[in-house]
Amino acid sequence: MNKMNELCEMELTGRYEEKLSALKAEISVADEYIRQDNSDLTEFENRYERLDIPYRVKRFLDDYIACMQTKYERLADLCYLAGEQGL
C-alpha cells in the first residue's frame, strides 16, 4: 500500500507542478509589473555579463543570486499550495 501512496503523491506533485508552471507563464504574460521586471532582469543580466570582475567573484554572486531566487520560488510555490489546500 505504501507504494500506491507514493505513486499517488508523485501524480499530485506532477499536477501541481504543471499547474504552477502554467500559472507562472500566464501571469508572466498578463501582468504589467512582471513583464517590466522580466525586461529589467534581461537588462541587468546583460550588464552583469559585461562587468570586468574576477571569475571567483562572479561565481560567488551567481551562487548568491541563485540561492535567493530558489528561496523565493519555493516560498511562492508553498503559498500557492497553501491557498489550494485552504490553509
Accessible surface in RSA format (square Angstrom, percent):
REM  Atomic radii and reference values for relative SASA: ProtOr
REM  Chains: A
REM  Algorithm: Lee & Richards
REM  Probe-radius: 1.40
REM  Slices: 20
REM RES _ NUM      All-atoms   Total-Side   Main-Chain    Non-polar    All polar
REM                ABS   REL    ABS   REL    ABS   REL    ABS   REL    ABS   REL
RES MET A   1   184.78  95.7 135.65  89.8  49.13 117.0 122.45 104.1  62.32  82.6
RES ASN A   2   106.30  73.3 100.58  97.2   5.72  13.8  34.71  83.5  71.59  69.2
RES LYS A   3   139.22  67.9 135.92  83.4   3.30   7.9  88.49  79.7  50.72  54.0
RES MET A   4   109.89  56.9 107.02  70.8   2.87   6.8  95.40  81.1  14.50  19.2
RES ASN A   5    86.42  59.6  82.48  79.7   3.95   9.5  22.33  53.7  64.09  62.0
RES GLU A   6    80.77  46.4  77.18  58.4   3.59   8.6  32.76  63.4  48.01  39.2
RES LEU A   7    92.32  51.4  87.21  62.4   5.12  12.9  87.48  61.4   4.84  13.0
RES CYS A   8    66.47  50.3  61.86  69.0   4.61  10.8  24.22  61.4  42.25  45.6
RES GLU A   9   118.57  68.1 116.23  87.9   2.34   5.6  32.11  62.1  86.46  70.6
RES MET A  10   129.31  67.0 119.02  78.8  10.29  24.5  96.12  81.7  33.20  44.0
RES GLU A  11    91.97  52.8  86.02  65.1   5.94  14.1  30.22  58.5  61.75  50.4
RES LEU A  12    92.57  51.6  92.55  66.2   0.01   0.0  92.55  65.0   0.01   0.0
RES THR A  13    63.35  45.1  61.06  61.9   2.28   5.4  45.30  60.8  18.05  27.3
RES GLY A  14    27.00  33.3   0.00   N/A  27.00  33.3  26.19  71.9   0.81   1.8
RES ARG A  15   127.15  53.4 125.03  63.7   2.12   5.0  46.56  63.6  80.58  48.8
RES TYR A  16    54.22  25.3  54.19  30.8   0.03   0.1  30.95  23.3  23.27  28.7
RES GLU A  17   105.26  60.4 100.07  75.7   5.19  12.4  37.63  72.8  67.63  55.2
RES GLU A  18   124.73  71.6 115.32  87.2   9.41  22.4  47.34  91.6  77.39  63.2
RES LYS A  19   100.00  48.8  92.97  57.0   7.03  16.7  67.63  60.9  32.37  34.5
RES LEU A  20    17.03   9.5  17.03  12.2   0.00   0.0  17.03  12.0   0.00   0.0
RES SER A  21    70.62  59.7  63.48  84.7   7.14  16.5  29.05  61.9  41.57  58.2
RES ALA A  22    63.18  58.1  51.96  80.2  11.22  25.5  59.61  83.9   3.57   9.5
RES LEU A  23    63.05  35.1  60.60  43.4   2.45   6.2  62.51  43.9   0.54   1.5
RES LYS A  24    89.06  43.4  85.74  52.6   3.32   7.9  68.41  61.6  20.64  22.0
RES ALA A  25    59.92  55.1  50.70  78.2   9.22  21.0  58.92  83.0   1.00   2.7
RES GLU A  26   115.37  66.2 105.93  80.1   9.44  22.5  37.45  72.4  77.91  63.6
RES ILE A  27    76.44  43.5  75.36  56.1   1.08   2.6  76.44  55.0   0.00   0.0
RES SER A  28    40.40  34.1  36.95  49.3   3.44   7.9  16.23  34.6  24.16  33.9
RES VAL A  29   112.43  74.0 105.46  95.5   6.97  16.8 107.90  93.7   4.54  12.3
RES ALA A  30    74.46  68.5  45.76  70.6  28.70  65.3  53.70  75.6  20.76  55.0
RES ASP A  31    51.91  36.4  46.37  46.1   5.54  13.1  11.07  26.1  40.83  40.7
RES GLU A  32   117.94  67.7 112.76  85.3   5.18  12.3  32.43  62.7  85.51  69.8
RES TYR A  33   164.20  76.7 163.50  93.0   0.71   1.8 116.14  87.3  48.06  59.2
RES ILE A  34    60.09  34.2  60.09  44.8   0.00   0.0  60.09  43.3   0.00   0.0
RES ARG A  35   115.23  48.4 108.58  55.3   6.66  15.8  46.19  63.1  69.04  41.8
RES GLN A  36    98.35  55.0  94.62  69.2   3.73   8.9  38.45  81.8  59.91  45.4
RES ASP A  37    82.39  57.7  77.85  77.5   4.54  10.7  23.05  54.3  59.33  59.2
RES ASN A  38    66.88  46.1  64.02  61.9   2.86   6.9  25.52  61.4  41.36  40.0
RES SER A  39    65.83  55.6  54.41  72.6  11.42  26.3  28.33  60.3  37.50  52.5
RES ASP A  40    55.89  39.2  54.12  53.9   1.78   4.2  12.81  30.1  43.08  43.0
RES LEU A  41    95.19  53.0  92.47  66.2   2.72   6.8  95.19  66.8   0.00   0.0
RES THR A  42    75.24  53.5  75.24  76.3   0.00   0.0  50.03  67.2  25.21  38.1
RES GLU A  43    86.20  49.5  84.61  64.0   1.59   3.8  36.49  70.6  49.71  40.6
RES PHE A  44   119.36  59.7 117.09  72.5   2.27   5.9 117.23  71.1   2.14   6.1
RES GLU A  45    91.12  52.3  90.09  68.2   1.03   2.4  35.96  69.6  55.17  45.0
RES ASN A  46    70.52  48.6  67.93  65.6   2.59   6.2   9.76  23.5  60.76  58.7
RES ARG A  47   120.45  50.6 117.39  59.8   3.06   7.3  22.58  30.9  97.86  59.3
RES TYR A  48    38.44  17.9  36.47  20.8   1.96   5.1  38.21  28.7   0.23   0.3
RES GLU A  49   116.55  66.9  99.30  75.1  17.25  41.1  41.72  80.7  74.84  61.1
RES ARG A  50   166.69  70.0 135.05  68.8  31.65  75.3  77.87 106.4  88.83  53.8
RES LEU A  51    92.78  51.7  81.50  58.3  11.28  28.4  84.11  59.1   8.67  23.3
RES ASP A  52   148.32 103.9 116.58 116.0  31.73  75.0  39.54  93.1 108.77 108.5
RES ILE A  53    53.82  30.6  36.40  27.1  17.42  42.0  38.84  28.0  14.97  40.6
RES PRO A  54    89.19  65.0  76.11  69.4  13.09  47.6  88.53  73.1   0.66   4.1
RES TYR A  55   152.06  71.0 140.14  79.7  11.92  31.0 108.58  81.6  43.48  53.6
RES ARG A  56   201.60  84.6 192.78  98.3   8.81  21.0  74.88 102.3 126.72  76.8
RES VAL A  57    64.57  42.5  62.23  56.3   2.34   5.6  64.57  56.1   0.00   0.0
RES LYS A  58    29.57  14.4  29.57  18.1   0.00   0.0  14.54  13.1  15.03  16.0
RES ARG A  59    93.48  39.3  93.42  47.6   0.07   0.2  45.96  62.8  47.52  28.8
RES PHE A  60   136.53  68.3 131.63  81.5   4.90  12.8 135.56  82.2   0.97   2.8
RES LEU A  61    58.29  32.5  58.29  41.7   0.00   0.0  58.29  40.9   0.00   0.0
RES ASP A  62    42.04  29.4  35.74  35.6   6.30  14.9  23.18  54.6  18.86  18.8
RES ASP A  63    99.64  69.8  93.24  92.8   6.40  15.1  28.37  66.8  71.27  71.1
RES TYR A  64   120.42  56.2 115.15  65.5   5.27  13.7  81.64  61.4  38.78  47.8
RES ILE A  65    85.55  48.7  85.13  63.4   0.42   1.0  85.13  61.3   0.42   1.1
RES ALA A  66    50.98  46.9  48.64  75.1   2.33   5.3  50.98  71.8   0.00   0.0
RES CYS A  67    87.18  65.9  77.79  86.8   9.39  22.1  22.97  58.2  64.21  69.2
RES MET A  68    75.70  39.2  74.55  49.3   1.14   2.7  59.62  50.7  16.08  21.3
RES GLN A  69    99.53  55.7  92.98  68.0   6.55  15.6  29.68  63.2  69.85  53.0
RES THR A  70    53.16  37.8  53.02  53.8   0.14   0.3  27.75  37.3  25.42  38.4
RES LYS A  71   116.44  56.8 110.49  67.8   5.96  14.2  69.31  62.4  47.13  50.2
RES TYR A  72   124.64  58.2 120.12  68.3   4.52  11.8  83.04  62.4  41.61  51.3
RES GLU A  73    81.94  47.0  79.60  60.2   2.34   5.6  27.06  52.3  54.88  44.8
RES ARG A  74   156.76  65.8 155.25  79.1   1.50   3.6  53.64  73.3 103.12  62.5
RES LEU A  75    98.41  54.8  96.11  68.8   2.30   5.8  97.71  68.6   0.71   1.9
RES ALA A  76    55.34  50.9  43.41  67.0  11.94  27.2  50.47  71.1   4.87  12.9
RES ASP A  77    35.52  24.9  35.52  35.4   0.00   0.0   8.99  21.2  26.53  26.5
RES LEU A  78   113.40  63.2 108.94  77.9   4.46  11.2 109.61  77.0   3.80  10.2
RES CYS A  79    78.13  59.1  65.41  73.0  12.72  29.9  28.69  72.7  49.44  53.3
RES TYR A  80    46.58  21.7  36.09  20.5  10.49  27.3  39.07  29.4   7.51   9.3
RES LEU A  81    42.42  23.6  42.42  30.3   0.00   0.0  42.42  29.8   0.00   0.0
RES ALA A  82    31.69  29.1  29.85  46.1   1.84   4.2  31.07  43.8   0.62   1.7
RES GLY A  83    55.85  68.9   0.00   N/A  55.85  68.9  35.56  97.6  20.28  45.4
RES GLU A  84    84.67  48.6  49.72  37.6  34.95  83.2   5.38  10.4  79.29  64.7
RES GLN A  85   110.31  61.7  78.05  57.0  32.26  76.8  30.85  65.7  79.46  60.3
RES GLY A  86    67.47  83.2   0.00   N/A  67.47  83.2  34.93  95.9  32.53  72.9
RES LEU A  87   162.90  90.7 101.94  72.9  60.96 153.2 130.34  91.5  32.56  87.6
END  Absolute sums over single chains surface
CHAIN  1 A     7837.6       7049.1        788.5       4607.7       3230.0
END  Absolute sums over all chains
TOTAL          7837.6       7049.1        788.5       4607.7       3230.0
